[in-house]
Amino acid sequence: MQLTKQRMLPLEDKLRRLVIEARQYPKGHLKRKQCLTKMVRLIEQSHKLWHEHTPYYEDALQQTWVYFCQNVCEPGTGEQYDPDRSSVITWLNRYLKWRLQDFRIARQKHLSRCTSSIVSSKTGKTKDTTENLAAPPDTPPILETTLKWVETDPSGELQSIHIQHRPDVSCQALILRRMPPEQSWEKISTEFDLPISTLSSFFQRQCLPRLRNFGQSQGYL
């Protein structure tokens, strides 16, 4: 009877009850993990989480699930989820849209650096805006410079940082596969026989910060 009542509860009530239950257990406790897993499953099945067809959506979504697990029970990487302010799904959608906006801005900056031509409004032909400018000899394109850095790995750091027990799945290997023209997470997952969530989470935690540091050191960011 109790199980039947729970199934009949509206989604938000189910999620609210699971949040309350999860908070009764300490971080890392099996019961809390089970509650979080149930919430993730319910949210995914509801199809109420924001979705859009963009190449960086899966990366933003993985960041959102990590944020969810780290902040739904207590403040971790951000503010603790407050059930009195919004529903769980509203809270997650807000964060997901922020991350998508971050990716969108980063992509636009990347394209603006890599693109050196515009379409003439009069002729409709492509005109190279840098054809009359002398390019600094020591300033290769951002992609070329970054690719060379990843491939040569001067410090050896990119090869040494890898998924536990999988030295073949290193920062170097993943960054090379995610550089333009980037491979999909589905393809990388098949290649290494690892879940997309594992690969994406490792990429966010270990690869992106190193890419960002390199970009800053080169004056790209």
Secondary structure, 3 states (H helix, E strand, C coil): CHHHHHHHCCHHHHHHHHHHHHCCCCCCCHHHHHHHHHHHHHHHHHCCCCCCCCCCHHHHHHHHHHHHHHHCCCCCCCCCCCCCCCCHHHHHHHHHHHHHHHHHHHHHHHHHHHCCEEECCCCCCEEECCCCCCCCCCCCCHHHHHHHHHHHCCCCHHHHCEECCEEEEEHHHHHHHHCCCCCCHHHHHHHHCCCHHHHHHHHHHHHHHHHHHHHHHCCCC
